[in-house]
Amino acid sequence: MLQKTFFPTDQVRVPAKRAKTLDAAKVTALAESILEQGQLTPIKVRADGSKGYVLIEGLHRLEALKALGEERVEGYLVQATLH
């Protein structure tokens, strides 16, 4: 079972291919929602050796939290295999 934990936002790396899908309007809307209700859905990351974490799911949530100045994000550490 996955356990929620907190990750430093500056240690979560977003793959370039994923970053291209960023929608600024979604980030703004999510930031407003997070201010009102908090972060409702955790992100998913995988370990990236000793360098931190790689984002698997939750790009807009991560960017909204960064825009709000948050230093940590709630998420799940998942075991992802590389193909």
FIROKOL-12892 format. One record per atom (N, C-alpha, C, O, CB): x, y, z; residue number from 1; chain. Coordinates in nm, 3 decimals, m for minus. Glycine has a CB too. Layout:
        c1        c2        c3   num   chaine
         X         Y         Z   NUM        A
...
! end
This chain:
        c1        c2        c3   num   chaine
     0.084    m0.118     0.000     1        A
     0.000     0.000     0.000     1        A
     0.089     0.125     0.000     1        A
     0.188     0.132     0.072     1        A
    m0.095     0.000     0.122     1        A
     0.052     0.221    m0.080     2        A
     0.128     0.345    m0.087     2        A
     0.101     0.431     0.035     2        A
    m0.012     0.438     0.084     2        A
     0.094     0.422    m0.216     2        A
     0.206     0.496     0.083     3        A
     0.192     0.585     0.197     3        A
     0.224     0.727     0.152     3        A
     0.322     0.751     0.083     3        A
     0.284     0.542     0.314     3        A
     0.139     0.821     0.193     4        A
     0.164     0.961     0.161     4        A
     0.282     1.010     0.242     4        A
     0.300     0.975     0.358     4        A
     0.038     1.048     0.188     4        A
     0.362     1.093     0.178     5        A
     0.474     1.157     0.245     5        A
     0.494     1.294     0.181     5        A
     0.427     1.327     0.083     5        A
     0.604     1.070     0.236     5        A
     0.584     1.372     0.236     6        A
     0.612     1.504     0.180     6        A
     0.748     1.505     0.113     6        A
     0.843     1.445     0.164     6        A
     0.605     1.613     0.290     6        A
     0.756     1.572    m0.001     7        A
     0.879     1.583    m0.078     7        A
     0.912     1.730    m0.097     7        A
     0.822     1.810    m0.120     7        A
     0.867     1.511    m0.215     7        A
     1.040     1.768    m0.087     8        A
     1.078     1.907    m0.115     8        A
     1.049     1.939    m0.262     8        A
     1.089     1.865    m0.351     8        A
     1.229     1.931    m0.082     8        A
     0.980     2.049    m0.287     9        A
     0.944     2.083    m0.426     9        A
     1.067     2.103    m0.514     9        A
     1.063     2.077    m0.634     9        A
     0.859     2.209    m0.428     9        A
     1.177     2.150    m0.454    10        A
     1.297     2.173    m0.535    10        A
     1.373     2.045    m0.567    10        A
     1.472     2.050    m0.641    10        A
     1.387     2.269    m0.464    10        A
     1.330     1.932    m0.513    11        A
     1.396     1.804    m0.543    11        A
     1.314     1.717    m0.638    11        A
     1.352     1.604    m0.667    11        A
     1.422     1.729    m0.414    11        A
     1.201     1.770    m0.685    12        A
     1.118     1.696    m0.779    12        A
     1.147     1.749    m0.919    12        A
     1.118     1.864    m0.951    12        A
     0.966     1.709    m0.744    12        A
     1.206     1.663    m1.002    13        A
     1.242     1.700    m1.138    13        A
     1.129     1.664    m1.234    13        A
     1.072     1.555    m1.225    13        A
     1.375     1.631    m1.181    13        A
     1.097     1.756    m1.323    14        A
     0.992     1.733    m1.422    14        A
     1.059     1.699    m1.555    14        A
     1.135     1.781    m1.606    14        A
     0.897     1.858    m1.436    14        A
     1.032     1.581    m1.612    15        A
     1.089     1.546    m1.743    15        A
     1.049     1.649    m1.850    15        A
     0.937     1.701    m1.847    15        A
     1.045     1.405    m1.785    15        A
     1.139     1.677    m1.942    16        A
     1.115     1.778    m2.045    16        A
     0.988     1.750    m2.125    16        A
     0.912     1.842    m2.155    16        A
     1.235     1.786    m2.139    16        A
     0.965     1.625    m2.158    17        A
     0.846     1.589    m2.237    17        A
     0.719     1.623    m2.159    17        A
     0.621     1.669    m2.217    17        A
     0.848     1.438    m2.273    17        A
     0.721     1.600    m2.028    18        A
     0.605     1.629    m1.942    18        A
     0.587     1.780    m1.927    18        A
     0.474     1.829    m1.928    18        A
     0.621     1.563    m1.803    18        A
     0.698     1.853    m1.913    19        A
     0.692     1.998    m1.893    19        A
     0.626     2.069    m2.011    19        A
     0.568     2.176    m1.994    19        A
     0.832     2.054    m1.871    19        A
     0.635     2.011    m2.130    20        A
     0.575     2.072    m2.249    20        A
     0.423     2.076    m2.242    20        A
     0.359     2.151    m2.316    20        A
     0.619     1.997    m2.373    20        A
     0.363     1.996    m2.154    21        A
     0.218     1.990    m2.144    21        A
     0.162     2.089    m2.042    21        A
     0.041     2.089    m2.016    21        A
     0.174     1.850    m2.109    21        A
     0.247     2.171    m1.983    22        A
     0.205     2.265    m1.879    22        A
     0.108     2.369    m1.934    22        A
     0.134     2.431    m2.038    22        A
     0.327     2.335    m1.818    22        A
    m0.003     2.387    m1.864    23        A
    m0.107     2.484    m1.901    23        A
    m0.116     2.586    m1.787    23        A
    m0.160     2.553    m1.676    23        A
    m0.247     2.412    m1.927    23        A
    m0.074     2.709    m1.814    24        A
    m0.069     2.813    m1.711    24        A
    m0.206     2.840    m1.648    24        A
    m0.214     2.870    m1.529    24        A
    m0.015     2.941    m1.770    24        A
    m0.312     2.831    m1.726    25        A
    m0.446     2.855    m1.672    25        A
    m0.483     2.748    m1.569    25        A
    m0.546     2.778    m1.468    25        A
    m0.550     2.857    m1.786    25        A
    m0.444     2.624    m1.596    26        A
    m0.471     2.516    m1.500    26        A
    m0.392     2.538    m1.371    26        A
    m0.443     2.514    m1.262    26        A
    m0.435     2.379    m1.561    26        A
    m0.269     2.583    m1.384    27        A
    m0.185     2.609    m1.267    27        A
    m0.250     2.718    m1.181    27        A
    m0.257     2.704    m1.058    27        A
    m0.041     2.652    m1.310    27        A
    m0.297     2.825    m1.243    28        A
    m0.361     2.934    m1.170    28        A
    m0.487     2.886    m1.099    28        A
    m0.510     2.918    m0.982    28        A
    m0.395     3.049    m1.265    28        A
    m0.570     2.809    m1.169    29        A
    m0.694     2.758    m1.110    29        A
    m0.664     2.665    m0.993    29        A
    m0.731     2.671    m0.890    29        A
    m0.778     2.686    m1.216    29        A
    m0.565     2.579    m1.009    30        A
    m0.528     2.488    m0.901    30        A
    m0.471     2.562    m0.781    30        A
    m0.499     2.527    m0.667    30        A
    m0.428     2.385    m0.951    30        A
    m0.392     2.665    m0.807    31        A
    m0.335     2.744    m0.698    31        A
    m0.446     2.808    m0.615    31        A
    m0.439     2.810    m0.492    31        A
    m0.240     2.853    m0.753    31        A
    m0.548     2.860    m0.682    32        A
    m0.661     2.918    m0.611    32        A
    m0.735     2.813    m0.529    32        A
    m0.775     2.838    m0.416    32        A
    m0.757     2.986    m0.709    32        A
    m0.753     2.695    m0.586    33        A
    m0.819     2.585    m0.517    33        A
    m0.738     2.540    m0.396    33        A
    m0.794     2.513    m0.289    33        A
    m0.842     2.467    m0.613    33        A
    m0.607     2.531    m0.411    34        A
    m0.520     2.490    m0.301    34        A
    m0.525     2.592    m0.188    34        A
    m0.521     2.554    m0.071    34        A
    m0.375     2.471    m0.351    34        A
    m0.532     2.720    m0.222    35        A
    m0.544     2.822    m0.118    35        A
    m0.672     2.805    m0.037    35        A
    m0.672     2.825     0.085    35        A
    m0.541     2.961    m0.180    35        A
    m0.780     2.767    m0.103    36        A
    m0.909     2.753    m0.037    36        A
    m0.924     2.620     0.036    36        A
    m0.978     2.615     0.146    36        A
    m1.020     2.768    m0.137    36        A
    m0.877     2.512    m0.026    37        A
    m0.905     2.378     0.026    37        A
    m0.781     2.298     0.065    37        A
    m0.794     2.193     0.128    37        A
    m0.981     2.301    m0.075    37        A
    m0.665     2.344     0.029    38        A
    m0.543     2.266     0.050    38        A
    m0.521     2.170    m0.066    38        A
    m0.604     2.161    m0.157    38        A
    m0.550     2.189     0.183    38        A
    m0.409     2.099    m0.061    39        A
    m0.379     2.001    m0.165    39        A
    m0.462     1.877    m0.140    39        A
    m0.442     1.808    m0.039    39        A
    m0.227     1.967    m0.170    39        A
    m0.556     1.846    m0.229    40        A
    m0.647     1.734    m0.209    40        A
    m0.593     1.603    m0.266    40        A
    m0.619     1.496    m0.211    40        A
    m0.781     1.765    m0.271    40        A
    m0.518     1.610    m0.375    41        A
    m0.469     1.490    m0.441    41        A
    m0.317     1.489    m0.440    41        A
    m0.255     1.583    m0.490    41        A
    m0.524     1.480    m0.585    41        A
    m0.256     1.384    m0.385    42        A
    m0.110     1.377    m0.385    42        A
    m0.053     1.356    m0.525    42        A
    m0.121     1.302    m0.613    42        A
    m0.064     1.263    m0.293    42        A
     0.070     1.399    m0.545    43        A
     0.140     1.372    m0.671    43        A
     0.203     1.234    m0.660    43        A
     0.201     1.172    m0.553    43        A
     0.248     1.483    m0.701    43        A
     0.261     1.185    m0.770    44        A
     0.336     1.059    m0.769    44        A
     0.475     1.087    m0.823    44        A
     0.492     1.153    m0.926    44        A
     0.264     0.948    m0.853    44        A
     0.575     1.035    m0.753    45        A
     0.714     1.050    m0.796    45        A
     0.784     0.915    m0.785    45        A
     0.738     0.824    m0.718    45        A
     0.787     1.157    m0.710    45        A
     0.898     0.906    m0.854    46        A
     0.986     0.790    m0.837    46        A
     1.122     0.841    m0.797    46        A
     1.159     0.955    m0.828    46        A
     0.994     0.705    m0.968    46        A
     1.197     0.759    m0.728    47        A
     1.332     0.797    m0.686    47        A
     1.421     0.813    m0.808    47        A
     1.406     0.740    m0.907    47        A
     1.391     0.693    m0.588    47        A
     1.512     0.907    m0.802    48        A
     1.608     0.933    m0.910    48        A
     1.748     0.921    m0.852    48        A
     1.825     1.017    m0.852    48        A
     1.585     1.075    m0.974    48        A
     1.781     0.802    m0.804    49        A
     1.911     0.781    m0.743    49        A
     1.928     0.872    m0.623    49        A
     1.836     0.886    m0.542    49        A
     2.023     0.806    m0.843    49        A
     2.042     0.933    m0.610    50        A
     2.066     1.025    m0.498    50        A
     2.032     1.169    m0.536    50        A
     2.055     1.260    m0.456    50        A
     2.211     1.015    m0.452    50        A
     1.979     1.190    m0.656    51        A
     1.952     1.325    m0.707    51        A
     1.816     1.380    m0.668    51        A
     1.789     1.498    m0.692    51        A
     1.965     1.326    m0.855    51        A
     1.732     1.299    m0.610    52        A
     1.598     1.347    m0.576    52        A
     1.493     1.258    m0.634    52        A
     1.499     1.135    m0.621    52        A
     1.578     1.490    m0.625    52        A
     1.393     1.319    m0.700    53        A
     1.276     1.246    m0.748    53        A
     1.238     1.293    m0.888    53        A
     1.267     1.406    m0.927    53        A
     1.158     1.264    m0.651    53        A
     1.172     1.205    m0.961    54        A
     1.121     1.237    m1.094    54        A
     0.969     1.232    m1.087    54        A
     0.912     1.135    m1.037    54        A
     1.177     1.139    m1.204    54        A
     0.904     1.335    m1.137    55        A
     0.759     1.343    m1.137    55        A
     0.700     1.238    m1.230    55        A
     0.743     1.224    m1.345    55        A
     0.712     1.483    m1.176    55        A
     0.602     1.164    m1.180    56        A
     0.528     1.068    m1.260    56        A
     0.390     1.124    m1.294    56        A
     0.343     1.114    m1.407    56        A
     0.516     0.932    m1.186    56        A
     0.325     1.183    m1.193    57        A
     0.190     1.236    m1.211    57        A
     0.168     1.355    m1.118    57        A
     0.205     1.351    m1.001    57        A
     0.083     1.126    m1.184    57        A
     0.108     1.463    m1.172    58        A
     0.074     1.578    m1.088    58        A
     0.149     1.705    m1.123    58        A
     0.176     1.787    m1.036    58        A
     0.101     1.545    m0.947    58        A
     0.181     1.723    m1.250    59        A
     0.257     1.841    m1.294    59        A
     0.190     1.971    m1.252    59        A
     0.256     2.058    m1.195    59        A
     0.274     1.839    m1.445    59        A
     0.062     1.987    m1.277    60        A
    m0.006     2.113    m1.247    60        A
    m0.016     2.137    m1.097    60        A
    m0.004     2.251    m1.051    60        A
    m0.146     2.114    m1.309    60        A
    m0.037     2.032    m1.020    61        A
    m0.039     2.046    m0.873    61        A
     0.097     2.092    m0.823    61        A
     0.106     2.183    m0.740    61        A
    m0.079     1.913    m0.806    61        A
     0.203     2.029    m0.873    62        A
     0.339     2.067    m0.831    62        A
     0.367     2.213    m0.865    62        A
     0.417     2.287    m0.781    62        A
     0.443     1.975    m0.898    62        A
     0.336     2.253    m0.986    63        A
     0.364     2.390    m1.029    63        A
     0.277     2.491    m0.953    63        A
     0.322     2.602    m0.924    63        A
     0.341     2.404    m1.180    63        A
     0.154     2.454    m0.921    64        A
     0.068     2.543    m0.843    64        A
     0.126     2.565    m0.703    64        A
     0.127     2.677    m0.653    64        A
    m0.075     2.486    m0.832    64        A
     0.175     2.458    m0.642    65        A
     0.236     2.470    m0.509    65        A
     0.363     2.554    m0.515    65        A
     0.388     2.634    m0.425    65        A
     0.267     2.332    m0.452    65        A
     0.443     2.536    m0.618    66        A
     0.564     2.619    m0.635    66        A
     0.526     2.766    m0.651    66        A
     0.590     2.854    m0.594    66        A
     0.646     2.571    m0.758    66        A
     0.420     2.792    m0.729    67        A
     0.376     2.930    m0.752    67        A
     0.329     2.994    m0.621    67        A
     0.339     3.116    m0.604    67        A
     0.262     2.934    m0.856    67        A
     0.277     2.913    m0.530    68        A
     0.232     2.963    m0.401    68        A
     0.346     2.975    m0.300    68        A
     0.326     3.021    m0.188    68        A
     0.124     2.871    m0.345    68        A
     0.467     2.934    m0.341    69        A
     0.582     2.946    m0.253    69        A
     0.597     2.830    m0.156    69        A
     0.676     2.838    m0.062    69        A
     0.572     3.072    m0.177    69        A
     0.524     2.722    m0.179    70        A
     0.534     2.605    m0.091    70        A
     0.668     2.536    m0.114    70        A
     0.717     2.526    m0.226    70        A
     0.417     2.506    m0.117    70        A
     0.727     2.489    m0.006    71        A
     0.856     2.423    m0.014    71        A
     0.845     2.271    m0.012    71        A
     0.945     2.202    m0.029    71        A
     0.944     2.467     0.099    71        A
     0.724     2.219     0.007    72        A
     0.705     2.075     0.005    72        A
     0.570     2.041    m0.056    72        A
     0.477     2.122    m0.056    72        A
     0.716     2.016     0.146    72        A
     0.562     1.920    m0.108    73        A
     0.442     1.873    m0.175    73        A
     0.410     1.733    m0.122    73        A
     0.500     1.652    m0.101    73        A
     0.460     1.872    m0.331    73        A
     0.281     1.707    m0.101    74        A
     0.241     1.575    m0.055    74        A
     0.234     1.481    m0.174    74        A
     0.182     1.517    m0.280    74        A
     0.105     1.581     0.020    74        A
     0.285     1.360    m0.157    75        A
     0.282     1.267    m0.268    75        A
     0.311     1.124    m0.228    75        A
     0.331     1.092    m0.110    75        A
     0.380     1.309    m0.371    75        A
     0.313     1.040    m0.328    76        A
     0.344     0.898    m0.313    76        A
     0.475     0.868    m0.384    76        A
     0.499     0.917    m0.494    76        A
     0.230     0.809    m0.370    76        A
     0.559     0.788    m0.322    77        A
     0.680     0.738    m0.386    77        A
     0.644     0.604    m0.446    77        A
     0.609     0.510    m0.374    77        A
     0.801     0.725    m0.284    77        A
     0.651     0.594    m0.579    78        A
     0.613     0.471    m0.648    78        A
     0.737     0.406    m0.710    78        A
     0.838     0.472    m0.736    78        A
     0.506     0.499    m0.757    78        A
     0.727     0.279    m0.731    79        A
     0.834     0.204    m0.797    79        A
     0.801     0.200    m0.946    79        A
     0.712     0.126    m0.987    79        A
     0.850     0.059    m0.736    79        A
     0.872     0.277    m1.024    80        A
     0.847     0.283    m1.168    80        A
     0.964     0.218    m1.240    80        A
     1.080     0.243    m1.207    80        A
     0.827     0.429    m1.215    80        A
     0.935     0.137    m1.338    81        A
     1.041     0.073    m1.414    81        A
     1.069     0.155    m1.539    81        A
     0.978     0.214    m1.598    81        A
     1.002    m0.073    m1.452    81        A
     1.194     0.158    m1.578    82        A
     1.233     0.228    m1.699    82        A
     1.226     0.133    m1.817    82        A
     1.269     0.018    m1.805    82        A
     1.375     0.288    m1.685    82        A
     1.173     0.178    m1.929    83        A
     1.160     0.094    m2.047    83        A
     1.268     0.125    m2.146    83        A
     1.274     0.064    m2.252    83        A
     1.023     0.111    m2.113    83        A
! end
